Amino acid sequence: MGETFDPKDIKVLSDILALVLEESSGSAQNALDALRTRAQRNALTGGALKNLFISLATDPMRTGASAREAQLRQTIARLEGELRTQQIKVRTVQADLSRTQRDAYSLQAEVVTNKAQQPWRYIAIAFGVSAGLLLGIAATQLYHSLTDPPPIDRSIYLR
C-alpha cells in the first residue's frame, strides 16, 4: 500500500473496469483483455491491483471528505455567527463614539461661551464693588451728618 500509482494509470484502469461492467459481453471481454495486457506490461499482479483498489477505497482524503466537509460547515457557521456578533459590537461602539463626540462638541461650545463671558463678569464684579464702596461712603456720611452733636461754638471762649 506504500506504493504510489501514476494517476494516468489509475484513470486507464478505472475506464477499463467501467467497460467490464457494460452490458455487452464483447466489450467487457475486450476490456478484461486490455486490463490483463496492461497489467502484464507494467508487471502488475492481482494482489497489487487489489492493494490499489483498497488504498483508493480507504484513502482518508476520500473517506473523510464528508466528515471534514461537515466540520468545515460547522466552522463556517460558527465564524459567521462570530462575525455577526462582532458587527453588532462595532455598531454599538460606533453609536457610543458618535454620542461621545456630540457631548464633546457641546462641552467645547460651553467652554467657548464661558470664556467669552468671563471679561464681562470681571467688569460686573468691579462695577459692583466700586458701587458698593461709593454707597458705603455715602451712607456713612449721611449717618454722621444726622447723628453728630451740634457743633460747639468756641467763639465764646475767645471773648
Phi, psi and omega per residue, in radians:
M1 nan -0.239 -3.129
G2 -1.354 -0.157 -3.122
E3 -1.233 2.606 3.037
T4 -1.862 2.396 -3.098
F5 -1.894 2.556 3.124
D6 -1.219 2.237 -3.138
P7 -1.016 -0.512 3.126
K8 -1.188 -0.711 3.105
D9 -1.135 -0.696 3.125
I10 -1.098 -0.688 3.134
K11 -1.140 -0.739 -3.136
V12 -1.142 -0.760 3.134
L13 -1.100 -0.698 3.134
S14 -1.173 -0.623 3.077
D15 -1.141 -0.715 -3.135
I16 -1.142 -0.767 3.132
L17 -1.128 -0.593 3.083
A18 -1.124 -0.630 3.112
L19 -1.225 -0.558 3.135
V20 -1.087 -0.619 -3.098
L21 -1.420 0.021 3.118
E22 -1.146 2.813 -3.086
E23 -1.304 -0.638 -3.090
S24 -1.328 2.280 -3.060
S25 -1.247 -0.500 3.141
G26 -1.146 -0.766 3.115
S27 -1.161 -0.710 -3.140
A28 -1.126 -0.741 3.137
Q29 -1.135 -0.708 3.110
N30 -1.113 -0.690 3.135
A31 -1.150 -0.721 3.102
L32 -1.118 -0.688 3.101
D33 -1.120 -0.723 3.122
A34 -1.134 -0.653 3.112
L35 -1.146 -0.749 3.138
R36 -1.114 -0.791 -3.114
T37 -1.168 -0.661 3.125
R38 -1.168 -0.704 3.125
A39 -1.145 -0.690 3.116
Q40 -1.170 -0.712 -3.131
R41 -1.123 -0.671 -3.128
N42 -1.606 0.101 -3.113
A43 0.959 0.815 -3.124
L44 -1.776 2.150 -3.132
T45 -1.575 3.005 3.114
G46 -1.139 -0.643 3.111
G47 -1.145 -0.684 3.116
A48 -1.149 -0.675 3.105
L49 -1.147 -0.702 3.086
K50 -1.080 -0.793 3.115
N51 -1.070 -0.633 3.098
L52 -1.072 -0.818 -3.136
F53 -1.162 -0.669 3.124
I54 -1.142 -0.749 -3.135
S55 -1.141 -0.622 3.092
L56 -1.228 -0.619 -3.115
A57 -1.285 -0.583 -3.101
T58 -1.768 0.275 3.128
D59 -1.105 2.127 -3.115
P60 -1.090 -0.439 3.120
M61 -1.215 -0.504 -3.124
R62 -1.583 -0.794 -3.069
T63 -1.297 -0.598 -3.108
G64 -1.559 0.110 -3.080
A65 -1.133 -0.729 -3.111
S66 -1.215 -0.663 3.098
A67 -1.158 -0.751 3.098
R68 -1.128 -0.673 3.128
E69 -1.111 -0.745 3.112
A70 -1.115 -0.713 3.121
Q71 -1.119 -0.738 3.117
L72 -1.140 -0.656 3.097
R73 -1.119 -0.727 3.098
Q74 -1.105 -0.730 3.131
T75 -1.109 -0.730 3.120
I76 -1.106 -0.768 3.142
A77 -1.109 -0.727 3.123
R78 -1.114 -0.770 -3.128
L79 -1.167 -0.624 3.081
E80 -1.141 -0.694 3.084
G81 -1.086 -0.767 3.106
E82 -1.114 -0.658 3.111
L83 -1.088 -0.792 3.109
R84 -1.065 -0.747 3.130
T85 -1.070 -0.777 -3.133
Q86 -1.167 -0.620 3.097
Q87 -1.137 -0.683 3.091
I88 -1.112 -0.747 3.121
K89 -1.098 -0.705 3.125
V90 -1.102 -0.758 3.121
R91 -1.098 -0.683 3.121
T92 -1.122 -0.771 -3.142
V93 -1.163 -0.654 3.096
Q94 -1.118 -0.699 3.104
A95 -1.127 -0.735 3.100
D96 -1.101 -0.719 3.110
L97 -1.088 -0.763 3.124
S98 -1.068 -0.784 3.133
R99 -1.097 -0.739 -3.141
T100 -1.138 -0.692 3.114
Q101 -1.130 -0.712 3.097
R102 -1.086 -0.746 3.112
D103 -1.090 -0.709 3.134
A104 -1.124 -0.724 3.121
Y105 -1.116 -0.723 3.136
S106 -1.176 -0.656 3.083
L107 -1.137 -0.699 3.091
Q108 -1.092 -0.714 3.116
A109 -1.101 -0.694 3.105
E110 -1.123 -0.736 3.135
V111 -1.108 -0.751 3.130
V112 -1.110 -0.731 3.125
T113 -1.108 -0.765 3.130
N114 -1.119 -0.694 3.128
K115 -1.170 -0.610 3.128
A116 -1.236 -0.513 -3.114
Q117 -1.530 -0.248 -3.078
Q118 -1.050 -0.780 3.129
P119 -1.045 -0.651 3.128
W120 -1.179 -0.563 3.095
R121 -1.141 -0.779 3.138
Y122 -1.109 -0.692 3.114
I123 -1.142 -0.741 3.134
A124 -1.124 -0.700 3.116
I125 -1.140 -0.777 3.128
A126 -1.097 -0.738 3.108
F127 -1.104 -0.741 3.133
G128 -1.123 -0.730 3.130
V129 -1.142 -0.791 -3.137
S130 -1.154 -0.676 3.094
A131 -1.132 -0.668 3.104
G132 -1.138 -0.723 3.099
L133 -1.099 -0.816 3.138
L134 -1.101 -0.719 3.112
L135 -1.135 -0.678 3.103
G136 -1.128 -0.747 3.111
I137 -1.109 -0.767 3.141
A138 -1.127 -0.712 3.137
A139 -1.153 -0.688 3.115
T140 -1.120 -0.769 3.120
Q141 -1.100 -0.713 3.124
L142 -1.115 -0.771 3.133
Y143 -1.068 -0.795 -3.118
H144 -1.212 -0.544 3.116
S145 -1.277 -0.478 -3.141
L146 -1.529 -0.522 -3.040
T147 -1.827 -0.025 3.132
D148 -1.255 2.461 3.046
P149 -1.164 2.712 3.140
P150 -1.084 2.507 -3.105
P151 -1.133 2.473 3.123
I152 -1.438 2.347 3.131
D153 -1.459 1.885 -3.056
R154 -1.545 -0.050 -3.140
S155 -1.201 -0.379 3.123
I156 -1.190 -0.468 3.138
Y157 -1.317 -0.376 -3.104
L158 -1.549 -0.055 -3.073
R159 -1.491 nan nan
